[in-house]
């Protein structure tokens, strides 16, 4: 499920490959994972839920 997706690291992580933070993959939904454990658990958001979360975070 997550292997064929493109992942982006949070800009708050400094954007370097050796920094640890969260990564997000946006397609028809939004998946979020811990960059230190890329094969671990993933949070899944529907597109409307992801937009709502981002709006709430402001």
C-alpha positions as CSV (number, residue, x, y, z in Angstrom):
1,X,0.0,0.0,0.0
2,X,2.7,2.6,0.9
3,X,5.6,1.3,-1.1
4,X,4.5,2.7,-4.5
5,X,3.7,6.1,-3.1
6,X,5.8,9.3,-3.1
7,X,6.6,10.6,0.4
8,X,7.5,14.1,1.4
9,X,9.3,15.0,4.6
10,X,7.9,17.9,6.7
11,X,9.6,21.2,6.1
12,X,9.9,21.5,9.9
13,X,12.4,18.6,9.8
14,X,15.0,20.7,8.0
15,X,14.3,18.7,4.8
16,X,17.5,16.7,5.0
17,X,17.6,12.9,4.6
18,X,19.2,12.3,8.0
19,X,16.7,14.3,10.0
20,X,13.7,12.7,11.7
21,X,10.2,13.9,11.4
22,X,7.0,13.0,9.8
23,X,6.4,12.2,6.1
24,X,3.2,12.6,4.2
25,X,2.0,11.0,0.9
26,X,-0.8,12.8,-0.9
27,X,-2.9,11.0,-3.5
28,X,-6.6,10.5,-3.3
29,X,-6.1,10.4,0.5
30,X,-3.3,11.5,2.9
31,X,-1.0,9.0,4.6
32,X,1.3,10.1,7.4
33,X,4.2,8.1,8.8
34,X,7.2,8.5,11.1
35,X,10.3,9.0,9.0
36,X,12.4,7.0,11.6
37,X,10.2,4.0,11.0
38,X,9.0,4.1,7.4
39,X,7.8,0.5,7.5
40,X,5.8,1.0,10.7
41,X,2.2,2.2,11.2
42,X,0.6,4.8,9.0
43,X,-2.1,7.2,9.8
44,X,-4.7,7.5,6.9
45,X,-6.9,10.5,6.3
46,X,-9.6,11.0,3.7
47,X,-9.0,14.1,1.6
48,X,-11.8,16.1,3.3
49,X,-10.4,15.1,6.8
50,X,-6.9,16.1,5.8
51,X,-8.1,19.5,4.5
52,X,-10.0,20.0,7.7
53,X,-7.0,19.2,9.9
54,X,-4.8,21.6,7.9
55,X,-7.4,24.3,8.2
56,X,-7.7,23.7,11.9
57,X,-3.9,23.9,12.4
58,X,-4.0,27.2,10.5
